[in-house]
């Protein structure tokens, strides 16, 4: 999967790697220990993803993120984590840093279509393997059940259509379409 495009599908983040935030901005991965404060590593299986902690870590504020960048094109990823602001990419990077400690996983800079309207929006998410099976993890967008309760969006992947769109079971689709650029 990572052979598709190394900027679109990233299989392992290392210190010094640069992740594209937008056409104008980048994060440099400067601290691989950022996940230490999210959960007790001794109580969880290596490669576990503390979804709830990641989902609640960031206040979604584009204006606050822009302030962090200021006139810089690249900032340290730890700056945004320490500021507590972020959107889909920031959450997906933390998922990747957690998962890659013990599982095959990928950070995807792709697209998301919601409501079946055909409009694709840039969106970052992850594919994480557990027991050899791939799961799509969207830390930005939990899913509502029939009672209106929010749940982690960790959906089994049953295939890839034309090598660009992930196929999810109907009960997980939630009128969403996840596409690799």
C-alpha positions in Angstrom: 0.0 0.0 0.0 2.8 2.5 0.8 4.1 2.0 -2.7 1.1 4.0 -4.1 2.6 7.4 -3.2 5.0 7.9 -0.3 3.3 11.2 0.6 -0.2 9.7 0.4 0.4 6.4 2.2 3.0 6.4 5.0 3.9 3.1 6.6 6.3 4.1 9.4 7.0 7.5 10.9 10.5 8.3 12.1 12.0 11.2 13.8 12.8 13.8 11.1 10.1 12.6 8.7 8.0 15.4 7.2 4.2 15.0 6.9 2.3 17.3 4.6 -0.5 19.3 6.3 -1.7 21.1 3.2 -0.3 22.5 0.0 1.5 25.1 2.0 2.4 23.5 5.3 4.3 20.5 6.8 4.9 18.9 10.2 8.3 17.5 11.1 8.1 14.5 13.4 10.4 15.6 16.2 9.4 13.5 19.1 8.4 9.8 18.9 7.5 9.7 22.6 4.4 12.0 22.2 2.2 9.0 22.7 3.6 8.3 26.2 1.1 10.7 27.9 -1.9 9.3 26.1 -2.1 5.9 27.9 -0.2 3.6 30.2 2.0 1.5 27.9 2.4 -1.2 30.5 -1.3 -2.0 30.6 -2.0 -2.1 26.9 -0.8 -4.4 24.1 2.1 -3.0 22.1 0.6 -1.2 19.1 -2.7 -0.5 20.8 -4.4 2.7 19.8 -5.9 4.8 22.6 -8.7 6.1 20.3 -10.7 8.0 22.9 -7.7 9.8 24.2 -6.5 10.8 20.7 -10.0 11.8 19.7 -10.3 14.1 22.8 -6.7 15.4 22.8 -7.3 18.1 20.2 -9.6 21.1 20.0 -10.5 21.4 16.3 -9.4 24.9 15.4 -8.0 25.8 12.0 -7.3 29.3 13.1 -5.2 28.1 16.1 -3.2 25.8 13.8 -2.5 28.7 11.4 -1.3 30.7 14.3 1.2 28.0 15.2 2.6 28.0 11.7 2.8 31.8 11.5 5.2 32.5 8.7 6.8 29.1 8.8 6.2 26.5 6.2 7.3 23.6 8.6 6.8 23.3 12.3 7.5 20.5 14.8 4.6 18.1 15.3 5.1 18.4 19.0 4.2 22.0 18.8 0.6 21.2 17.7 0.3 18.4 20.2 1.4 20.6 23.1 -1.0 23.3 21.9 -3.9 20.8 22.0 -5.2 21.8 18.6 -5.7 19.6 15.6 -7.9 18.0 13.0 -7.9 14.8 11.1 -4.2 14.8 10.2 -3.0 15.5 13.7 -5.2 12.7 15.1 -4.1 10.3 12.3 -0.4 11.0 13.0 -0.9 10.1 16.7 -2.8 6.9 15.7 0.1 6.0 13.4 2.7 6.7 16.1 0.8 4.4 18.6 -0.1 1.6 16.1 3.4 1.4 14.5 4.9 0.4 17.9 3.5 -3.1 17.4 1.3 -3.5 14.3 1.4 -3.0 10.6 -0.3 0.4 10.0 -0.5 3.2 7.5 -1.2 6.9 7.7 -3.4 7.8 4.7 -3.6 11.3 3.3 -6.6 10.7 1.2 -10.2 11.8 0.6 -13.5 11.4 2.3 -16.9 11.7 0.8 -19.9 12.1 3.2 -23.6 11.9 2.7 -23.2 10.3 -0.8 -23.0 13.7 -2.4 -19.9 12.9 -4.6 -17.9 15.8 -3.1 -14.5 14.6 -1.9 -12.7 16.4 0.8 -9.1 16.0 1.9 -9.0 13.8 4.9 -6.4 11.8 6.9 -7.1 8.5 8.4 -5.3 5.2 9.1 -5.3 1.6 8.2 -4.3 -0.6 11.2 -3.9 -4.3 11.1 -5.0 -6.5 14.0 -4.6 -10.3 13.8 -3.7 -10.0 10.2 -6.9 -8.1 9.3 -7.1 -4.5 8.1 -9.2 -1.9 9.8 -9.9 1.7 8.8 -9.5 4.0 11.7 -11.0 7.5 11.5 -10.0 9.3 14.7 -11.7 12.5 13.6 -15.2 11.2 12.9 -16.8 8.7 15.3 -20.0 6.9 14.2 -23.4 7.2 15.8 -25.5 4.1 16.5 -29.2 3.9 16.2 -29.6 5.3 19.7 -27.4 8.3 18.9 -24.4 7.1 20.9 -21.0 7.9 19.5 -18.5 5.0 18.9 -15.0 4.8 17.7 -14.8 4.5 13.9 -12.7 1.4 13.6 -14.2 -0.4 10.6 -13.1 -3.7 9.1 -11.9 -3.4 5.5 -13.3 -6.0 3.2 -11.6 -4.8 0.0 -10.3 -2.0 -2.2 -12.2 -1.0 -5.3 -10.0 -0.1 -8.3 -7.1 0.3 -5.8 -8.5 3.7 -4.6 -11.6 3.2 -2.5 -11.8 1.2 0.7 -14.8 -1.2 0.8 -16.4 -1.3 4.2 -19.3 -3.5 5.5 -22.7 -1.7 5.0 -23.2 -1.3 8.7 -20.0 0.8 8.9 -20.4 2.8 5.7 -22.4 5.6 7.4 -22.7 7.2 4.0 -19.0 7.7 3.9 -16.5 6.8 1.2 -12.8 6.7 2.0 -10.5 7.1 -1.0 -6.7 7.0 -1.5 -5.5 9.9 -3.6 
